[in-house]
Amino acid sequence: MMLYLDSSALTKRYLQAEAGADEVISLMKAAVRNATAVVSRAEVSAALAKAVRLNWIEHDVGQAARANFQDEWLGLFRLPIREITVSRAEDLAWKHGLRGYDAVHLACATLWHESLGEPITLATFDEPLWRAAARAGLQAWPEQLP
């Protein structure tokens, strides 16, 4: 399985106390390749910082999660954001009513799908993106959102 993770799914890999974290970890282990957009680097780090700021997790837990994320970043297949990606995202935002970075994630995943010619599973916990992924010809994961 070729797996694309948006930041909502990828963050669960590092905030293991969150619901769905174990499932994301298992899914990533089962994948042939794990991919995400380069913008996920900032999005995941921001989500970890927010969890610390709002006292959802202790500061040292957040720092450890961030260090783990930084260590594993280069092991992810990182999809670049180019003009073609932004152009596709613009169209997808209108077509599916997506927010900006959700449209960028969908654009990256669909462009990757087209370049590989293989099925792509898009992991997300964002409902509009999850629904749009299926309409765009990708396998949306999880099968049902919590």
Secondary structure as UniProt FT lines:
FT   STRAND          2..5
FT   HELIX           7..14
FT   TURN            16..17
FT   TURN            19..20
FT   HELIX           21..30
FT   STRAND          33..37
FT   TURN            38..39
FT   HELIX           40..53
FT   TURN            54..55
FT   HELIX           59..73
FT   TURN            74..75
FT   STRAND          77..79
FT   HELIX           83..96
FT   HELIX           100..116
FT   STRAND          120..123
FT   HELIX           127..135
FT   TURN            136..137
FT   STRAND          139..141
//
